[in-house]
Amino acid sequence: MTLGRRLLRSPHRSGPGHAPRPLALVAAKAPGLKKKLFIRTYGCQMNVYDSGRMTDVLAPLGYEAIETPEGADMVVINTCHIRERASEKVFSELGRLRLLKDARRAEGGDMILAVAGCVAQAEGAFILERAPYVDIVLGPQTYHRLPEMVARAERAAAEAGGPGVGILDTDFPADAKFDHLPAPTAEGSTAFLSVQEGCDKFCTFCVVPYTRGAEYSRPVAKVIEEARQLVALGVREMTLLGQNVNAYHGAAPDGGTEWGLGRLCRELAAIEGLDRIRYTTSHPRDLDDALIAAHRDLPQMMPFIHLPVQSGSDRILRAMNRGHTAAEYEALVARLRAANPDIALSSDFIVGFPGETDADFEATLDLVRRVGFIQAYSFKYSPRPGTPAAAMETQVPEAVKSERLAALQALLLDQQAAFNESCVGREMDVLLDRPGRHDGQMLGRSPYMQPVHVDAAQALYGQVVRLRIKSATGSSLSGVLADASAAAE
């Protein structure tokens, strides 16, 4: 189906030819049909969650997920705008998928091609202009309407006897998408649960406020309902998601107050069968007393926190509009460790931000040495169109950025390896969530998110077991069951 150039935005707009087909009618066509769906996901855990929910909303139309795009009836690229040259990577991927789409058409079939996520939100009309073979472009706030978009794309092609129309839906709807999603599905012992979305911080390097919108927190009752559904499906560990997850302020069940993330975690910890709670990504400005107390009081709270700092230089932090100083960040870390001495941290770092001097970069290295991180994500600054930092005149040369990134990553990797080595000889609880590479081997995650290999029976899949760590590498651990009798179960 080659698309025409008429762009249809929100399917909820009124007018001739624009009335959306009721979802119940769309789903009514699906019984007995089995269609193949492939979703390629880029970027953060929120995108992983969104991809899973897109799979859920398309299931009533008969779509089942497959592992590769070959033979798919529909392919969705769920994009991320954070990485460098994100849009060019999308178009490169689309070029490859066009070949599959053309091959399907030559065989008398077709493949619906959709682009979702933050690049779609930022550059939707341009995608349809540059890649007219794309059928659907949708933003991260509208994927609950994806079944309607698919039905409209199919119907338009059938009515035209060939080419259809390009569907563009990147509006920010007044009604929250979460209110229209079906019950979640889960295939393992771990799951993501989105509780907050959007950002009001407007860091000068970041596109999230423009692609994900303002901060929105799901009502407490809705979060608890989805959490209970996931636990009933066998989930033992849940990661709460949000662009600024610790800015959560969901409406309380009594309707008269709001709960923060700390209070929400206490309610989740009361769900029988939910053994572990994680959350990401946090902002230092939103880390409050209630959340710190939850780490002190709740054994379900994992002692591993992702708390991005970005830079150790106060001058650069001001230029980034982070809203905190390096000293304030370190004070938060001290409070966390006072509440729970076992807490370990990961973080995000940007090197070569416009105007960063050697002294600024050295301040970042000093902060890393003082705080100590067991894991981190570090990147060279790259301009994002439309962000304030992209227009700053004091851009750092690429060679300098590369040199600084190499130095920072060497320090961070040394800290990670040292922490892993310090785990040898310790006992820790590990959730075994997938088979290992070798027969008789299982793989799990430690409380600190380290991969842990152990020789154990497949019957222990999905269980939290006590392991004694016997060896470590820079990126993983190996252990043995502390209770040897469990190995034969």
Sequence and secondary structure as in RCSB ss.txt:
>XXXX:A:sequence
MTLGRRLLRSPHRSGPGHAPRPLALVAAKAPGLKKKLFIRTYGCQMNVYDSGRMTDVLAPLGYEAIETPEGADMV
VINTCHIRERASEKVFSELGRLRLLKDARRAEGGDMILAVAGCVAQAEGAFILERAPYVDIVLGPQTYHRLPEMV
ARAERAAAEAGGPGVGILDTDFPADAKFDHLPAPTAEGSTAFLSVQEGCDKFCTFCVVPYTRGAEYSRPVAKVIE
EARQLVALGVREMTLLGQNVNAYHGAAPDGGTEWGLGRLCRELAAIEGLDRIRYTTSHPRDLDDALIAAHRDLPQ
MMPFIHLPVQSGSDRILRAMNRGHTAAEYEALVARLRAANPDIALSSDFIVGFPGETDADFEATLDLVRRVGFIQ
AYSFKYSPRPGTPAAAMETQVPEAVKSERLAALQALLLDQQAAFNESCVGREMDVLLDRPGRHDGQMLGRSPYMQ
PVHVDAAQALYGQVVRLRIKSATGSSLSGVLADASAAAE
>XXXX:A:secstr
  EEEEEE  TT  STTT    HHHHHHT TT  EEEEEEE SSHHHHHHHHHHHHHHGGGTEEE SSSTT SEE
EEEE SSSTTHHHHHHHHHHHHHHHHHHHHHTT   EEEEEEHHHHHHHHHHHHH TT  EEE TT GGGHHHHH
HHHHHHHHHHTS EEEEEE    SS GGGG      SSSEEEEE EE  S   TT  HHHHT S EE  HHHHHH
HHHHHHHTT  EEEEE TTGGG  EE TTSSSEE HHHHHHHHHTSTT  EEEEE   GGG  HHHHHHHHH TT
B SEEE   B S HHHHHHHT S  HHHHHHHHHHHHHH TT EEEEEEEES TT  HHHHHHHHHHHHHH  SE
EEEEE    TTSGGGG S    HHHHHHHHHHHHHHHHHHHHHHHHHTTT EEEEEEEEE SSTTEEEEE TT  
EEEEE  GGGTT EEEEEEEEE SS EEEEESSGGGGG 
